[in-house]
Amino acid sequence: MLDASGSMYTKLPGGQTRIFTAKAVLSDFIGRLPETPGLNVGLRIYGATTSAASPESCTDSKLVLPMKGLDRRALLGTVAATRPSGATPIAYSLGLAALDFAQDSSRKLVVLVTDGQESCRGDLKASLAAFRSRGIEVDLHVIGIDLGAEAQRSFQGIGTFENARSSSELASALGRAVGAVASPTAVLAPVTVNLTSGGAPLPGGPRVSFSSALGGPATHLTGGGDGYTGSLLPGSYVATVVASAGTQTFSPLNVAAGAPNRFSFEVGTVGAVKLDFTPAQPVAGSVLKVSFSGAPASQSGKSWIGVAQKTDPDDAYLDYQYVAGASGSVTLNVPGEEIAYELRYHLASPDGSSRVIGRSAPFTPRRVAASLKAPPELVAGSPVTVTWTGPNNARDYVTIVAKGAAEGSYLDYKYTGTGNPLTLATPVQEGDYELRYASDADGKTQASLPIHLRLAAYSLQAQASAVGGGSLQVKWSGPNTSGEYVTVVKKGAAVGSYTSYFYTRDGNPGTLKLPTEPGEYELRYSTEGQSPNPTLFSLPLTITAPQGNAAYSLQAPASTTGGAEIQVKWSGPNNTGDYVTVVPAGAPVGTYTQYFYTRDGNPGKLKLPFAPGDYELRYSTEGVSPNATLFSLPIRVAMANYTLSAPRQARAGSSIQIKWSGPNNPGDYVTVVNMGAEVGTYTRYFYTRDGNPGTLPVPSEPGEYELRYSTEAASPNPTLFSLPLTVIR
């Protein structure tokens, strides 16, 4: 599991960015994985597709390669193409990782590589419950990249933890993490290199050497015009070719165990690509328009332009874009540090590596100072107006966080591009917080301002007890900020629980529909301002059962025939959502078929099922889940008698009279159809309400048909009686 949050662009003490180091180490590691039967390697990346302040950032986690064997080429290509962008939803990603594994007895290992702590308020320990719920035992290793003390503490008790501050430390930690499952191979792999100049094989003379991307001594290959050969440990490398055209480097090169490992380098003299950019001195964190010209026109479209620190090796970069053609332009993100950078044109080689054939003049971004202005103290949960100054780059934002929160953290936020001043929602808990001016580009805080939040006065007023299923008026006092509401829950229910509710913005007092089950409850003043919706004030409430049968009752026939429509008289509170339905006797609470709302009149009308049997009429309500039964009345449904009387034979195109007997319910009709036609089929028909006997035209084609007594009261219109009819010429 690879962290691709925006902070991965931060540099390590040795000068390389965290993402460059992580890619180099992972690529080297993937190249050294053994071809072991039964070894399944997957890759999940989080933070790569959205900005840190995007509403989707805390669900930005994707299984980019499922665990189906070892697809080394796909793993290497995906790692190389990963571009940091967003937040750090570690807990969410771990919860999804439980679904990435098959539910079998094989050994399972998760290696989480991260440069920061959880930034989405997820519970790391709780996320591991997803594995237990699927019966999966997993070995979790967390490898931090240059984590601070607070971030390291956040992983205490979460699997095995190591912190690495260099590529060698990261490689060692990764090797220890997977050693028991897939120990990297130490068997040398053959390597062959062919050199070309202008597409033609190059005669002997150049010197070719390979150096590990993680550092260390170079290995020189032997040979000449027909190829250079040698043996290397599997891993990630940089090749150096010293020829008459000068010294050139090619990367990334991945040497794999058991693979041919053939590389082809074009080392002929190529005109330097010209790189220009605007503005001449860009603002740190802004964007740079880069124009190029003089590039080889025959390239494959895999060449690219990158921005890197001037002192970085050729294969390093902070941002990049692929290019094609002899000339064109791209847009790149400007790094945030005031040091010297340059642009580089990387020409793609046929084997997927590249070499630098163009560099821009160096440039040093200039920082624009940021500042914030806001009241030093506010009521918790109320909005805060923030005035800002700063570079106002496309991805700059202002947010509020707990005092001392990790870099890249955020609660409510607004991009600076949306206006000045900005209005943010504050948390509902009292305490010390910070307003921060930051950027999605790197997550770094450019300015901060302390702010203290104090508790507001919250209260609720309502009667101490009420009858279940009824309505209750509740008076409230509070700041009435967006998302605040009053609800009723069982006493001691988990924070964030709710049943029926009203928003405080809807008026004072508000009205609550009460549960029907007697017992001890709480009225709660809560808010949607954060998760789980906190309780800001609570008031006890006793819910009692209705007294006697007077509160709810139903009156209807004790028995009737299937499909009949009956009138049902009812008594009850007639609250919003109260209804009467008919269900099979003993059906689960909340079941319903045909129904009418009590608000639609008294008595109401119900269409009964066609199937004979014992049923219940129920007075229920939508006010609680599952829709509670407040009163029930048994009713027996008997099979109705249906018959048809008509000629058994008729001439095509004539008409016949048909006598019928049946309940004559609304929607009952007689039709003629082909013998064996699907239930619900009809052609010419008459409704039974139109008289007895009725008249039907006979089909114009001779054949075997059926006369059917059917109804529209159920779907597909069932056949209640049928009579054969032969149509002759």
N, C-alpha and C positions, 0 to 999 in steps of 0.2 A: 504494500500500500504506500503510494508515493504522494508526498505533500507537494502541491503545485500552487500554494498560496502566493500572493504578491511579495511577501517578505523573503521568499527564496532568492530574490535578486540581491539581498544583502551580502556583503563580502565577509569571508572568513578571515581570521587573523593572518593567514598566509597570502591574502590578496585576491583569491578566486571567489566567485560568487557561490553561494550555497547550492543553487540549482546546477551550475556547471560541475561542481564537485560531485553532487549526487548522481548526475547523469554519467559522469566518467566512471564512478565506482560501480553503479548498477550495470553499465554496459560491460565493464570488465568482468563483473561477477556472472552476468548472463552468459558471456562467452565461455566461462570455465565450468558451467553446470554440466554434470555428466549425463550421458545418454543412458539413463537407467530406466528399465521397464517399470511401469507403474508410477513414474514421477510425473505429477501434474502441476504445472506452474501457471498461475494467473496473475493479472496485474489490475489493481484498482487505483485510480487516480482521483484525488479530490482537490477542488479549488482551481481547476484549469479552464473552466468554460464561462464563468461569470466574474464580475468585479466584486470586491470585498463588500461593498455597500449595496449590492443588488438584493432585492427581496428573495431571489432564488439562491443566494450564496450559501445558505446553511443547508441546502439539499443538493449542493453541487458535488456529487460523488458518482463515479461511473466505473463499472467493471469493463475496462477497455479490451481485456483479453480473458476469456473464461478458462477454467482449469481443465484443459483437454490436451494432455500430453505436454511436450516441451516444444513450442513453436518459437525457436530461437530468433529467426529472422523477424517475425512480427513483434516480439518483445523488444528487440534492439531498435527497430524502426519507430515503435511507439514511444520509447523512452527518449530517443533523439528528437522527436517532434514535439515533446511536451513543452508548453509555454506557461509559466506561472501567471496567475491573474487574481485569484479570489481570496476567500476566507479559509478557515481551518476547521471544518465540521468533522472532527475526529469521532465523536460519539455516534453521530448519525452514520458515518462510514463503517464503523465497527458493527453497528446493528445490521447493515446491509451485507457485510462480509459473511455473516452467519448463513445467509442465503446463497452465497457463492459456492459453498461446499456441498458435496453429496452427503446424504445421511447413510454412511456406511462405517465400517470399523477401521478404515485406513487412518494412519497418523496424519494429523492436521496441524499446520503451522501458519501463523500470521506474523509477518515482519512489517512493522509500521515505521516508516522513515519520515520524520517531521522536524521542522525548524521552529515550531511554536506550540503553545498549549491550545487546548480547546477554545475556540473563539465564538461559539454559537450557544453557549450556556448549556451544552449537553452534559449528561451524567455518564462519565466513562465507565464507572463500575456497573451502573444499571444497563449500559449497552451490552455488556457481556452476557446478560441474562438471555439475549436472543440466541446465543449458542446453546445455553442450557435448555431452553424451551424446545429446541430441535434435537436434543439428546446428543449434542456434539461436544466432545472434549477437545479443546484447542490450546495449543502452546503459543502464547502471545509474547513477542519480543518488540519492545519499543526502542528505536534508535533515534536519539535526539541529535540535531545538528546545531552545535554551538548554543545550547539552551541556557538561559539565565537561571538563577537559583529558584525563583518562584515557579518558572515553567517546569523545572525538574521536579519540584515538590508536587506538582499537579499530577504526576504519573506514579506517585507512590502507591503501591498495592495493586498496580495494573500490569500484570505480567512481569517480565524481566526488562529492566531499563538500563541503557548505556547512553552516555553523552559523548559525541565525537566533535573535534574542533579542526580536523584536517582530513584530507582524502585517505591518508594511511590509517588513521584511527577509524574512519567510517568503514573502510574495507575490512579491517580486522573485526570490527563489531558485527558486520554482516556475515562474515565467515563463521564467527562463533554462533550466531543465531541459527544458522541453517546446517551447521556441521553434522548434527545427528540425523538429519533427514537427507541432505544432498550435499555431501562434502565435495567442494570443487576439485576437479581432476587436476593432477600434477603431471600428467603424461604429455610430453612434448608433441606438438602438432606441426606437420610440414607446411611450409609457406613458399609460394612461388610468386615472383614479381616479374612482369614484362614491362619494358620501357619503350615508349614510342615518341617520335618527334615528327609532327605534321602528319600523324597517322601511320607512319612507316616505322618498322622495328629499328631500335637504336643500337648501333654496334657497341661493343664493350668500351669501357672507359669510366662511366659514372660509378660512384660508390653509393650503395644502398644500405641503410640501417633502420632498425625498428626500435623504438623506445616505448615503454609502458606509458599509457596515458596518466598513470598514477605516479610517475617518476621512477628513477632508477637508471642503471647503466644501459647503454645501447647495445643491441645485438647486430653485428654486421653480417649481411648475406653475401654469399659467394656466387660467382658466375659472371656472365657477360651478355652478349647480344642475344643468345638463345634463352635467356632467363636467369634470374637471380633466385637462389634457393637458400633455405635455412630451416631451423626448427625452433619453435617458440612455445612457451606455455600459453594455453588458451587465455584470452583476455582482450582488452581494448588497447590499441597502439596508435602511435604517430610515426609515420615513415619520413625519413630525411633522405633526399637524393641530392648528391653533390655532382653536378655536371658542368659542361662548358657554359651553359646558360645561367649558371649560378646555383646557389643552394635553395632547394624548394622543399616544403613540407606538405604532407598529405594526411588528412584525418577526417572523420574517425575511421579507424580500421579495426575490424573485429575478427580475431582469430578464434575459431571454434574447434573443439575436440571432434575428431572424426570427419571433418569437412575438408574439401579440396583446398580452401584458403588461397585462391588465385587472385592476384591483384594486377591491374594494368594502369600505369601512370603515364600520362602525356606530359613530357618534360620539355617539349620544344619551346622556343622563344615565342612569347605571346605579347603583343603590344599592351602596355599598361592601360587598364580601364580608368577613365577619368570620372571622378566622383565630386559633385558639387552639392552644396546644401544651403538652405535658407530656413530661418534667419542666420546671419553670420555668427551671432552670439545668442544662442537660444536660452530660454528660461528653463531652469532645472524642473523636470517633471512635465514639460510641455511636449509638443510633437515637432519633428523635423522633416521637411520635405527634401528628399534626396534624389538627385538626377544623375544618371550614369550614361556614358557614351563610350564607343570604341570597344565594346565587348564582342567576343567571337559570335558570329551570327548563327553558327551551326549547333549551339548548345541545346541541351535536352529540356531545359526548363527547370532543372534541379539546382542551378546556380543560385546564389543568394547574396544579399548584402546584409551585413551585421554591424552593430555598433559595439565597441569594446573599449576598455581602458587602454591608453596608448602603450602601456608597459605589459599588457596581457599577451600570452602566447597567441599564435595565429588561430588556434581552434577555439578560443574563448569568445563569448558574445553575451550581450545583455538583452538585445532585441534583434530580430531579423525579419526579412521578408524574402520570399523566393522571387526570382526575376527571370525573364526570357527575352531574347532578341538582342540586337546590337545596342539599343538605347531605350530609355524609359525613365520612369520615376516611381518611387515608393515613399511611404510615410513610416517613420520609426519613432518610438518613444525615446525622449531624452532622459538619461539617468539623472538622479537627484543630487549627486555629490559635485562639489566645485573642484574637480580635478580634470586632467587632460584626457580627452577621448579621441577616437578616430573612427571613420567608417571604412569598411573593408569589403572588397568584391571577392567572393569565393567562387572560383570556377569549378563546376562539377566534373569529376572523372567518371569514366564508364563503370568503375566498380563501386560508385556511391560515395567515395571520398571526395575531397575538394582541396584546392590550393588557392592562396591569396594572389591575385594578379592586379590589384588596384587598391590604393589607399587614399583617403582624403587628407586634406590639411587638418591638423589637430584643432580641437575646439574645447573650451572650458565653459560649461553652463554657468549662468549667473543666478544666484538665488534671489528671490523676491521675499522680503520679510513678511511673515504672517502675524496677525494679532486678532484677539477676540475681545468683545465688550458685552457684558450682560450683568444683570443684578447679582449681587453676591449671595443672596438667600431668597428662596421661594418656597411656597407650599408644595409638598410632594404630590406629584400627579398633575400639577397645573402646567400650562405651556410656558416656555421660556423664549424670549426674543433675543437673538444673538446678532450683533453687528460685527462684521469681519473685514479684515484687509488681508490680501495675499495674492499669489500668482493667478488664481482663478483658472487653473488648468482644467481640461475637460473632465478629469477624474478626481478633482479636489472636492472634499466634503467637510461638513461640520457635524460632529456627533457629541453625545453625552455618554460618559462611562463612569463606572465606579472609580474612586480615587485609586491610582496605582494599577489600574487594569493593564493587561498585556498589550503591547503594540498591535494594532490591527483590530482590537476589540471595538465594538460599537453597540449602542442600543438604538434609540431613534436617531435619524440622520437626515441631512438634506445636502444635495450637491450645491456647491457655490454658484454654479451656473443658473440655478433656479431663482436667484434674487439676493438682495442685501437690504435690510436684515432678513434673517431666516427665523422660522418658528419651529421649535422642537418640543415634543412631548417629554416630560420628565418622569422618572420612575415613581412609584407610589410609596416606596420605603424611604424613611428618613435616613439621613446620613450625608457623608462628604462625597462629592462627585467632581468630575472634571468635564469641561467643554473642550473639545479638541478640534483643531484644524489639521486634516490629514489628507492622504491621497490613496486611491486604489492602486496607483502605480507601484508603490513600495510599502504601504501601510504605516509609514513613519509619521510621527506627530511633528508638525511644523510649528504649532503654537498650542498652548493650553491655558485654561483659566479655571481656578477652583470655584465651586458653587456648593452651597449647603442647602439641603432640602429638609424642611421640617414638616411634621405631620399636621394635616388639616383636622378639623373637628368633624367627625362622622357620627350619626345617630339614626335610629329607627324607632318609630312608634306604631304599635298595633295592639289589638286585643290579645290577651294571653292565651286564649284557646278559641278554636273555631271548629265547625263541623266539616268533616272530610268531604271533598268533592265540591265544596262551595267556593265562593270568592271572598277575598280579604283585602281591605284597603290598608295601605301602609304609607305613613308619612315618613319622610326622610330629610336629613340635612347633610350636606357635604359639598365639595367644590363643583360637582356636576360637570366634570370634565368628560371628554369624548370616551365612550366605551364603558362608563360606569352603569351598573345595573343592580337590581334587588331581586333575589331569588329565594326559594324555599327548598331546603334539603333536610335529610334525616340528621338528627343530632350526631355530631362527630364525623360526618362525611368528610372525605378527603378534600383538601383545599383545591379549589377549581371546579368542584362538583356543582351541578345546577339542574333544576327541573324547569318548571314554568318560571318566567321572569318578566320584568319590565325594565326598560332603560330609564334612568333618572331624567334624561332629556325629554321623555314623553309626558312629564307632568308630575305634580306633587299635590295630593297623594297619588300613588299608583295602585293598580289592582292586580292581585295575584290569584291564579286558579290553584286551589289547594289539592294535594294528593287525597285519595279516598281512604287509604289505609290509616287507621288510628295509630297514634304513637307520639313520641317526642321528636320534635323537629327544631330547625333553626331558620330564622330569617337572616339573610346575609346581604350586606352591602359590599359588592365586589367590583372588579374592573377587568376589562380586557387588555389593559395597558401592558401587561407582561404575563409570562407563563410560569407556573399554572396560576390562572386568575386569582390573585390574592384576596383574602377576606379582610376588609377594612373595618367592619363593625358587624356584630351578630346579636340577635335577640331570640330568646327561647320561645317556642310556640308549641302548644299541645293541640293535637288534632283528635277530635272525638268522632265516634261512629254516629250515624243518623239515629234518632230516637224512633223506635217502632217502624211500622211499614208506611207511615204517613208521608215520610220524606220522598220515597220513590215507590211507584207502583205501576203495573201494566194491566190492562183489561183487554182480552181478545178471546175468540172462540177457542174451546179446548181442543177441537179437532176440525179438520177441513181436508179438501182434496188437493193433490199436488198441482202446482201451477196457479192456484187460486190467488186472488188479490184480496187481502183482508184489511179491515180498519182496526187500529190499535189505539186505545185511549191510554194516556200516561199521566203521571204526576211526578214532579221533581223540580229542581231549582231552575231548569231550563238555562243552564250556563252555556256560554259559547263553546261549541264542540260537543255538546250532549246529543246523543243519537240513539235510535232504536233499530236493532237488527235481528235477523233470524240466523241461527247456526245449528249444526248437529248437536244433540244433547251431549254435554261433557266436553265440548270443543275447548281448546286452550284459551285462556283469558286474552283478549285482544283480537280474536278471530271475528271476522264479519263477512257477510255476503250482501244480499239486498238490505238497504237501510234507508231511514229518513232522519233528518235532523229535527229535534224537538222544536227548534225555532220556526220550522216550516208549517206548524199548525197542530191542533189537537182536536180530534184524533188525526193520526197519520196513516198513510197507506203503505202496505208491504206486499210484495210479490213473493209467494212461497215457492220452495223448490219443488221439482216434479217427482223426485225419488221419494217413495214412501218411507216412513220411519219416524223416530222420536226426535224432536227438535226443541230449541229454546228460543223464546223471545227475550232479548237482553236490552236493558237500559244501560248504556255505556257512555264514556266520555273520552275525548281526545286530549284532555288536559294533562294526563300522566301516561307514562309508557310502562308496560303495554296497556293499551286502552282498557281501563278498569271496568269491571261489571258491577253496577250499582244495584241492579235488581234483575231477576230473571223469572220467566213464566214458561212452564212446559206447554208444548203444543204437539199434537200428533197429526202427521200428514198421511192420508190414505191415498191409494191409487185411484184416480178418477176413471170412469167408464167412457171409452171412446169406441164408436162404431161408424162405419160408412155403408150405405146401401146404394148400389148403382148397377147398371148393366155390366156384364162381364165382357161384352164384345160391342164394338161400335165401329162405324165406317169413318175412314179418314176424312177430316175436314168438317165433320158434323158437330153437333153439340149434344151433351147429355146432362140430365138432372141427377143430382147427388143429394141423398138425405144423410144427415149426420146426427150423432148424439155425442155430447161431451160437455164440459163445464162452460164453454163459450167465454173463456177468459179473454181479456184484451190481447190482441195479437194472434189469436187462433185463426188458422186458415186451412183451406183444402186446395191441393195442387195436383198436377199430373206430371210425371217424370219418366224417363227411361227406366226399365226394370233394373234394379241393383244400383241406381245412381247414388252418389255419395249423400250422406245425411246433410240436410240443409239445402240441397239442390231444389230449385223450383223453376217452373215455366209460367203458364197461365194459372191463375188462382182466384179464389174468392174468400173474403173473410167470413167467419161464421156469424159475426154480428150483422152481416148483410141479409140474413134470412135463411130459412130452412124449408124446402131444399134450396140449394144453390145450383147455378148453371156453369159448366165448363166447356170451352171449345175442345174438340178432340184433335190431337196432332195430325198433320197432313201426311206423315209417312207411316205406312203399315209397320207393325211390329208389336213387341211385348212391352207394356208400360205398367206403372203403378199409380193408383190414386192414394194420396197421403193426407192424413190429418196431422198438421204440424203447428208449431207456435214460434213466434218471435221472442218469447219471453226468456229464452236461454240460447246460448251459442254453442255449436252451430245448430240452427233451428231444428230441434229434435223431431223425429217421426213418432207420433203417439199412436197411430193406427194406419194400416195400409191395406189396399184391396187391389188384386191384379186386374188389368184391363188389356184385352187384345184388340188392336186396331187393324181392320181389314180394308181392302179397296172397295 
